[in-house]
Amino acid sequence: MPHLDFTQPPFDVLSLAERQSVRKHTQIRYLAKGESLPVEELTYLYVVIKGQIEQLLDGEFVASYLGSNHADDYNNNDWFDSRRLPESVVTPRLQDGKASNATIEAAQTYQYRASEDTLLLQVTGEAIDKISAQNHLVRQLLSDKLPERLKALQQRRQNKTFALSHNNQQEVQQIMLQPVTDVTLLPVHIVEARSSLFEAARSMTTAGLKHVLVRPINHSNHDVSLSHGPNHLLGILTDTDICRAVSEQQDPNTTPCQRYANFNLRTINAGDEIGDALLTMTRYRIHRLPVLDTNREVIGILGQSDMLAHISHHSQLISIQIEQAEDLSSLHTAVELIGRYIRAQHQNGVKIGNISRMVQTLNAQVFTKLWQLIVPDDVVANTCLIVMGSEGRGEQIMRTDQDNALIIRDGYMHPDLAQFAATFNTHLASLGYPLCDGNIMMTNPMWRQPLKSFNTQIGSWLKNTDPMHGIYLSAILDGEYVCGDESLLTQVRQHLQVAHRQSDPMFVRQFARAALQFGDVNQWWQKFVPLLAGKSASSDIDLKKTGIFPLVRGIRTLALENDILDVPSTKNRLKALVQVHALNQERADTLLEALEFFMAQRLSVALSTDDRQARQVNPMMLTALERDLLKECLAVVKSFKNQLRQHYQLEIS
């Protein structure tokens, strides 16, 4: 006789006594192919041992629940609570732009039919209810409310990673107390002070370094020691120093190193802690520290990038790395650390919303630093650099297409603005932020204009039904400040509000259509049917088209209708929609939880594969709990799209 697998949810959170109770109230149920569960048996929690159950509503296919013979690589058996009512029972409606508490009467319950010979375990509902009353984890896992079940998934991930997270925190503290010699040190290369800059550059190139130490004149060739603190014997010459000499038109072949070397070095002892080195680098804004042994001899050079890589999962340390970056190479190191930070945070069970907001902050610092490295101060002061799309909304995790624009103060001109923009976008691409396929970047003159021209352009978008204008308007609605004069973006938003109020009332209705274009609601669920001939590739679901895009676009549309134009993030738009009573709190929470579930799944795909777009997910690769939640989140999208259709009176395609 098959037994319940107490290593799988929802049974893996049961106590010994609860497991014994479940065993007493469990029996086997067999359904032949085509046979359905009778109404009187819709009082159980079922676990599919082998075979497949189709869930139907009014004869229409809703979902599939699979036994281990369909997912034996993952040993996950699907389960379902046959007492759960159809989602339509609690779907809120919008009436005149306001959330309504009206609900739709359910004509019947779900039906469950075996699509092949199927073996089930059925657990009495009364036993499950009794356990749920005492065990909040079981109660969350089996809740009718999607946010509760998503919290359960999050809690499970956090429980699994709690020890890891706790150990990581202890490890971080221990790392900061480790000696600096635990970091890989750069080798020591010394040139004479009389050596030419050309000889020093050749030495750097041969060693693969960006610096050499410089021995001053009249110093013993065998003594490479330093005194602790700024008064020492050796100096340092960097590639930046050589560039400075060239810019000053010095001849590298005849100019001695001593003229450009820095003899005001800070050093650190081999036994000093990494935390001390970090403080020294931060305090004196330096990137390299010679490391001295007990004999006061230099045994290596501690590089800032190597040290930060050693402790890379700290966002504040990444921020320091970005702030102190002096060139594209050092900025690239910081960007790579952001990727490591994302992976560490996700593995530690941190909520995707928290990760995305921190990544948005760090990315903004990268963009700011890059812009400041490229343009003179007066350009920064007279322009406003903004990012748009998922980056602007703070919902971007991995690095995908750039979406940026430059708003220029009216009357300000600089002959090199176009070149600055091209350099910025090109450098961002070299840092791993791909160029935008739709050319929504400041290299495009459309996205690099004076304030007045920007506003005129926005007004034309609101008067036209061209689908591209809807895309452009979506981009600017998602715009978020990065650096420069923020008041320029504020004025754009103010103009947006005025122009929208003066636009055709039917514009929003047309704007909403885009939310219904992707992910045919009648086809999503078929993706869960096991595929014939083992062609698993076609079972992939496009999370962006079927999940993220309809939610983001639909919520943006409701925000536009309600004049909510000053917040670009979906989360803040939902908060504002609740405040103006366009959505109720429960509905807003459910929509946000569904969106963040899709984002988390995309991140999981990106981190486990080479697919940086990370749009496709194969349901068969998920755990039973994740599959169940994916179905529920797609059901939320389906009901939200129907809600938009009803509210904006759009025909069903």
Sequence and secondary structure as in RCSB ss.txt:
>XXXX:A:sequence
MPHLDFTQPPFDVLSLAERQSVRKHTQIRYLAKGESLPVEELTYLYVVIKGQIEQLLDGEFVASYLGSNHADDYN
NNDWFDSRRLPESVVTPRLQDGKASNATIEAAQTYQYRASEDTLLLQVTGEAIDKISAQNHLVRQLLSDKLPERL
KALQQRRQNKTFALSHNNQQEVQQIMLQPVTDVTLLPVHIVEARSSLFEAARSMTTAGLKHVLVRPINHSNHDVS
LSHGPNHLLGILTDTDICRAVSEQQDPNTTPCQRYANFNLRTINAGDEIGDALLTMTRYRIHRLPVLDTNREVIG
ILGQSDMLAHISHHSQLISIQIEQAEDLSSLHTAVELIGRYIRAQHQNGVKIGNISRMVQTLNAQVFTKLWQLIV
PDDVVANTCLIVMGSEGRGEQIMRTDQDNALIIRDGYMHPDLAQFAATFNTHLASLGYPLCDGNIMMTNPMWRQP
LKSFNTQIGSWLKNTDPMHGIYLSAILDGEYVCGDESLLTQVRQHLQVAHRQSDPMFVRQFARAALQFGDVNQWW
QKFVPLLAGKSASSDIDLKKTGIFPLVRGIRTLALENDILDVPSTKNRLKALVQVHALNQERADTLLEALEFFMA
QRLSVALSTDDRQARQVNPMMLTALERDLLKECLAVVKSFKNQLRQHYQLEIS
>XXXX:A:secstr
     TTSTTGGG  HHHHHHHHHTEEEEEE TT B  GGGTTEEEEEEESEEEEEETTEEEEEEE GGGSTTTT
   EEETT   GGGG  EEETTEEE      SS  EEEESS EEEEEEEHHHHHHHHHH HHHHHHT SSHHHHH
HHHHHHHHHHHHHHHHHHHHHHHHHHHSBGGGS  B   EEETTSBHHHHHHHHHHHT SEEEEE TT  TT  B
  SSS  S EEEEHHHHHHHHHTT  TTTSBGGGT B     EETTSBHHHHHHHHHHHT SEEEEE TTSBEEE
EEEHHHHHHHTTT HHHHHHHHHT  SHHHHHHHHHHHHHHHHHHHHTT  HHHHHHHHHHHHHHHHHHHHHHHS
 HHHHHTEEEEE HHHHHT   S     EEEEE TT   TTHHHHHHHHHHHHHHTT    TT  STTSGGGEEE
HHHHHHHHHHHTT   HHHHHHHHHHHT EEEEE THHHHHHHHHHHHHHHTS TTHHHHHHGGGGSSS TTTGG
GGGS  GGG GGGG EEHIIIIIHHHHHHHHHHHHHTT  S  SHHHHHHHHHHTTSS HHHHHHHHHHHHHHHH
HHHHHHHHSS SS  EE GGGS HHHHHHHHHHHHHHHHHHHHHHHHHT    
